[in-house]
Amino acid sequence: NRSSPGARLASVLAHSDSAARIGRAALAGGFVERDVRGLLAGLAGSIPDLDALLRDGGDDDVRAALDVARRREFAAPGAAVLRIDGWIVAPTEARACALIALA
């Protein structure tokens, strides 16, 4: 897939418009890295095979990897969840949403 990482993520998520809104708020509020390279590096920390998934994975594989990372972050002791415009999101979600917003 030759599209940007954000466009690829938007294509697999059912509510990409909402994700883009959350992503814009996350970027504006300084909750996440502000550039694609930094966002991808942050996501790679929670989804080690991210590059291969975005390049070669099916939509279900990408959604599943995001979901596993999100659940792990929420379940972690002292979970570092973010409150962005009334939404409570995991850092992985915030980064994915920011990539969608930048696409």
Residue frames as a rotation matrix with the C-alpha (Angstrom) as fourth column:
ASN 1
0.579 0.815 0.000 0.00
0.815 -0.579 0.000 0.00
0.000 0.000 -1.000 0.00
ARG 2
-0.364 -0.796 0.483 1.60
0.812 -0.526 -0.254 3.26
0.456 0.300 0.838 -1.13
SER 3
0.509 0.612 0.606 -0.68
0.217 -0.772 0.597 5.57
0.833 -0.172 -0.526 0.85
SER 4
-0.310 -0.585 0.749 0.49
-0.579 -0.509 -0.637 7.49
0.754 -0.631 -0.181 3.89
PRO 5
-0.886 -0.037 -0.461 0.36
0.303 0.707 -0.639 5.75
0.350 -0.706 -0.616 7.26
GLY 6
-0.764 0.631 -0.134 -2.50
-0.261 -0.492 -0.830 8.03
-0.590 -0.599 0.541 8.29
ALA 7
-0.179 0.702 -0.689 -4.50
-0.980 -0.065 0.188 7.28
0.087 0.709 0.700 5.16
ARG 8
-0.533 -0.076 -0.843 -3.89
-0.180 0.983 0.025 3.56
0.827 0.165 -0.538 5.68
LEU 9
-0.950 0.190 -0.249 -5.13
0.291 0.245 -0.925 3.78
-0.115 -0.951 -0.288 9.28
ALA 10
-0.539 0.791 -0.291 -8.15
-0.659 -0.611 -0.440 5.85
-0.525 -0.045 0.850 8.23
SER 11
-0.315 0.407 -0.857 -9.04
-0.808 0.359 0.468 3.20
0.499 0.840 0.216 5.67
VAL 12
-0.601 0.030 -0.799 -9.31
0.195 0.975 -0.110 0.48
0.775 -0.221 -0.592 8.31
LEU 13
-0.909 0.254 -0.330 -11.18
0.305 -0.133 -0.943 2.38
-0.283 -0.958 0.043 11.01
ALA 14
-0.223 0.931 0.289 -14.95
0.965 0.168 0.203 2.69
0.141 0.324 -0.935 10.91
HIS 15
0.777 0.552 -0.303 -15.05
0.613 -0.773 0.162 6.16
-0.145 -0.311 -0.939 12.47
SER 16
-0.145 -0.960 0.241 -12.14
0.986 -0.162 -0.049 7.89
0.086 0.231 0.969 10.77
ASP 17
0.116 0.236 0.965 -13.85
0.250 -0.947 0.202 11.32
0.961 0.218 -0.169 10.89
SER 18
0.964 0.228 0.136 -14.05
-0.089 -0.207 0.974 11.13
0.251 -0.951 -0.179 14.69
ALA 19
0.525 -0.841 -0.129 -10.49
0.807 0.443 0.391 9.80
-0.271 -0.309 0.911 14.79
ALA 20
-0.157 -0.581 0.799 -9.29
0.765 -0.583 -0.273 12.80
0.624 0.568 0.536 12.77
ARG 21
0.539 0.417 0.732 -11.04
-0.118 -0.823 0.556 15.18
0.834 -0.385 -0.394 15.21
ILE 22
0.967 -0.231 -0.105 -9.39
0.167 0.266 0.949 13.49
-0.191 -0.936 0.296 18.17
GLY 23
0.242 -0.931 0.273 -6.07
0.969 0.246 -0.021 13.54
-0.048 0.270 0.962 16.32
ARG 24
0.066 -0.179 0.982 -6.30
0.382 -0.904 -0.190 17.27
0.922 0.388 0.009 15.61
ALA 25
0.820 0.291 0.494 -7.07
-0.320 -0.482 0.816 17.93
0.475 -0.827 -0.301 19.29
ALA 26
0.809 -0.577 -0.111 -4.21
0.505 0.585 0.635 15.64
-0.302 -0.569 0.765 20.39
LEU 27
0.004 -0.818 0.575 -1.80
0.930 -0.208 -0.303 17.50
0.368 0.536 0.760 18.11
ALA 28
0.206 0.149 0.967 -3.04
0.069 -0.988 0.138 20.95
0.976 0.039 -0.214 19.13
GLY 29
0.899 0.242 0.365 -2.89
-0.331 -0.171 0.928 20.07
0.287 -0.955 -0.073 22.83
GLY 30
0.005 -0.999 0.053 0.62
-0.890 -0.029 -0.455 18.64
0.456 -0.045 -0.889 22.65
PHE 31
0.570 0.304 0.763 -0.52
-0.682 0.693 0.234 15.18
-0.458 -0.654 0.602 23.78
VAL 32
0.715 -0.287 0.638 1.43
0.477 0.867 -0.145 13.43
-0.512 0.408 0.756 21.01
GLU 33
-0.457 -0.890 0.009 4.43
0.488 -0.242 0.838 13.92
-0.744 0.387 0.545 18.77
ARG 34
0.245 0.614 -0.750 3.71
-0.198 -0.726 -0.659 16.53
-0.949 0.310 -0.056 16.10
ASP 35
-0.129 -0.334 -0.934 5.27
-0.978 -0.112 0.176 14.87
-0.164 0.936 -0.312 13.07
VAL 36
0.716 0.475 -0.511 4.68
-0.611 0.781 -0.131 11.64
0.337 0.406 0.850 11.18
ARG 37
-0.048 -0.827 -0.560 8.13
-0.174 0.559 -0.810 10.22
0.984 0.059 -0.171 11.97
GLY 38
-0.793 -0.251 0.555 7.71
-0.549 -0.100 -0.830 10.81
0.263 -0.963 -0.059 15.72
LEU 39
0.137 0.935 0.328 4.18
-0.967 0.198 -0.161 9.43
-0.215 -0.295 0.931 15.74
LEU 40
0.633 0.044 -0.773 5.28
-0.430 0.851 -0.303 6.28
0.644 0.524 0.557 13.90
ALA 41
-0.474 -0.859 -0.191 8.20
-0.209 0.321 -0.924 5.82
0.855 -0.398 -0.332 16.31
GLY 42
-0.592 0.336 0.733 5.80
-0.800 -0.134 -0.585 6.13
-0.098 -0.932 0.349 19.25
LEU 43
0.532 0.839 -0.114 3.40
-0.846 0.519 -0.125 3.64
-0.046 0.163 0.986 17.72
ALA 44
0.253 -0.517 -0.817 6.24
-0.343 0.742 -0.576 1.22
0.904 0.426 0.010 16.96
GLY 45
-0.721 -0.510 0.470 6.92
-0.585 0.084 -0.807 1.14
0.372 -0.856 -0.359 20.70
SER 46
-0.292 0.699 0.653 3.50
-0.695 0.315 -0.647 -0.37
-0.658 -0.642 0.393 21.31
ILE 47
0.848 0.483 0.218 3.09
-0.172 0.641 -0.748 -2.23
-0.501 0.597 0.627 17.99
PRO 48
0.019 -0.998 0.066 6.55
-0.178 0.062 0.982 -3.63
-0.984 -0.030 -0.176 17.14
ASP 49
-0.558 -0.234 0.796 5.60
0.635 0.497 0.591 -4.92
-0.533 0.836 -0.129 13.67
LEU 50
0.193 0.734 -0.651 3.76
0.139 -0.678 -0.722 -1.72
-0.971 0.049 -0.233 12.69
ASP 51
-0.327 -0.374 -0.868 5.66
-0.733 -0.480 0.483 -1.06
-0.597 0.794 -0.117 9.45
ALA 52
-0.998 -0.060 -0.013 5.00
-0.056 0.809 0.585 -4.55
-0.024 0.584 -0.811 8.12
LEU 53
-0.396 0.918 0.005 1.36
0.677 0.296 -0.674 -4.41
-0.620 -0.264 -0.739 9.23
LEU 54
0.181 0.468 -0.865 0.72
-0.198 -0.844 -0.498 -1.10
-0.963 0.262 -0.060 7.48
ARG 55
-0.460 -0.468 -0.754 2.53
-0.818 -0.108 0.566 -2.30
-0.346 0.877 -0.333 4.36
ASP 56
-0.795 -0.049 -0.604 1.39
-0.394 0.799 0.454 -5.93
0.461 0.599 -0.655 4.12
GLY 57
-0.906 0.421 0.048 -1.26
0.202 0.529 -0.824 -6.60
-0.373 -0.737 -0.564 6.75
GLY 58
-0.412 0.865 0.287 -4.94
0.652 0.060 0.755 -6.95
0.636 0.498 -0.589 6.10
ASP 59
-0.181 0.430 0.884 -7.39
-0.369 -0.863 0.345 -4.46
0.912 -0.264 0.315 7.54
ASP 60
0.828 0.531 -0.181 -8.42
-0.077 0.427 0.901 -6.89
0.556 -0.732 0.394 10.28
ASP 61
0.258 -0.828 -0.497 -4.75
0.878 0.416 -0.237 -7.40
0.404 -0.375 0.834 11.23
VAL 62
-0.607 -0.466 0.643 -4.17
0.246 -0.880 -0.406 -3.65
0.755 -0.088 0.649 11.58
ARG 63
0.205 0.775 0.598 -7.35
-0.531 -0.425 0.733 -3.20
0.822 -0.468 0.325 13.64
ALA 64
0.818 0.101 -0.566 -6.44
0.311 0.751 0.583 -6.14
0.484 -0.653 0.583 15.86
ALA 65
-0.160 -0.964 -0.211 -2.92
0.840 -0.021 -0.543 -4.81
0.519 -0.264 0.813 16.51
LEU 66
-0.526 0.051 0.849 -4.29
-0.207 -0.976 -0.070 -1.39
0.824 -0.213 0.524 17.45
ASP 67
0.530 0.833 0.162 -6.87
-0.429 0.097 0.898 -2.99
0.732 -0.545 0.409 19.72
VAL 68
0.553 -0.406 -0.727 -4.31
0.682 0.722 0.115 -5.20
0.479 -0.560 0.676 21.50
ALA 69
-0.557 -0.811 0.182 -2.03
0.584 -0.538 -0.608 -2.20
0.591 -0.232 0.773 22.12
ARG 70
-0.263 0.546 0.795 -4.95
-0.457 -0.796 0.396 -0.06
0.850 -0.259 0.459 23.35
ARG 71
0.752 0.605 -0.262 -6.19
-0.109 0.506 0.855 -2.76
0.650 -0.615 0.447 25.73
ARG 72
0.185 -0.784 -0.593 -2.68
0.854 0.426 -0.297 -3.35
0.486 -0.452 0.748 27.07
GLU 73
-0.687 -0.459 0.564 -2.25
0.208 -0.867 -0.452 0.38
0.696 -0.193 0.691 27.75
PHE 74
0.094 0.807 0.582 -5.61
-0.597 -0.422 0.682 0.67
0.797 -0.412 0.442 29.52
ALA 75
0.825 0.282 -0.490 -4.89
0.108 0.772 0.627 -2.44
0.555 -0.570 0.606 31.63
ALA 76
-0.142 -0.979 -0.150 -1.40
0.463 0.068 -0.884 -1.38
0.875 -0.194 0.443 32.70
PRO 77
0.242 0.152 -0.958 -0.98
0.962 -0.166 0.217 -0.40
-0.126 -0.974 -0.186 36.36
GLY 78
-0.074 -0.210 -0.975 -1.17
0.286 -0.941 0.181 3.38
-0.956 -0.265 0.129 36.54
ALA 79
0.071 0.148 0.986 -2.39
0.972 0.212 -0.102 3.47
-0.224 0.966 -0.129 32.95
ALA 80
-0.673 -0.404 -0.620 -1.26
0.242 -0.912 0.331 6.61
-0.699 0.073 0.712 31.16
VAL 81
-0.018 0.744 0.668 -4.59
0.994 0.084 -0.067 7.33
-0.106 0.662 -0.742 29.51
LEU 82
-0.954 -0.299 0.019 -5.18
0.296 -0.930 0.217 10.72
-0.048 0.213 0.976 27.91
ARG 83
0.058 0.972 -0.230 -8.23
0.741 -0.196 -0.643 12.96
-0.669 -0.133 -0.731 28.22
ILE 84
-0.922 -0.386 -0.022 -8.65
0.232 -0.598 0.767 14.78
-0.309 0.703 0.641 24.93
ASP 85
-0.751 0.653 -0.094 -11.76
-0.593 -0.607 0.529 16.85
0.289 0.453 0.843 24.19
GLY 86
0.109 0.861 0.496 -13.95
-0.979 0.181 -0.098 14.68
-0.174 -0.475 0.863 26.40
TRP 87
0.721 0.050 -0.691 -12.53
-0.324 0.906 -0.272 11.41
0.613 0.420 0.670 25.07
ILE 88
0.404 -0.652 0.642 -10.45
-0.673 0.264 0.691 9.05
-0.620 -0.711 -0.332 27.18
VAL 89
0.892 -0.149 -0.427 -7.92
-0.304 0.501 -0.810 7.41
0.334 0.853 0.401 24.90
ALA 90
0.644 -0.756 0.119 -4.78
0.492 0.528 0.692 5.31
-0.586 -0.387 0.712 25.16
PRO 91
0.033 -0.722 -0.691 -1.54
-0.352 -0.656 0.668 6.80
-0.936 0.221 -0.276 23.83
THR 92
-0.749 -0.277 0.602 -1.65
0.380 0.565 0.733 4.36
-0.543 0.777 -0.318 20.89
GLU 93
0.178 0.904 0.388 -5.12
0.952 -0.058 -0.301 5.62
-0.249 0.423 -0.871 19.95
ALA 94
0.638 0.048 -0.769 -4.03
0.106 -0.994 0.025 9.25
-0.763 -0.097 -0.639 20.25
ARG 95
-0.402 -0.877 -0.264 -1.04
-0.270 -0.162 0.949 8.65
-0.875 0.452 -0.172 17.98
ALA 96
-0.615 0.241 0.750 -3.09
0.710 0.583 0.395 6.72
-0.342 0.776 -0.530 15.41
CYS 97
0.497 0.866 -0.061 -5.70
0.787 -0.479 -0.389 9.49
-0.366 0.145 -0.919 15.41
ALA 98
0.339 -0.461 -0.820 -3.00
-0.196 -0.887 0.418 12.13
-0.920 0.019 -0.391 14.97
LEU 99
-0.743 -0.611 0.272 -1.61
0.102 0.299 0.949 10.26
-0.661 0.733 -0.160 11.95
ILE 100
-0.157 0.788 0.595 -5.11
0.973 0.227 -0.044 10.20
-0.170 0.572 -0.803 10.48
ALA 101
0.680 0.426 -0.597 -5.45
0.407 -0.896 -0.176 13.94
-0.610 -0.123 -0.783 11.10
LEU 102
-0.019 -0.801 -0.599 -2.14
-0.342 -0.558 0.756 14.58
-0.939 0.220 -0.263 9.33
ALA 103
-0.401 -0.132 0.907 -3.01
0.619 0.690 0.374 12.42
-0.675 0.712 -0.195 6.32
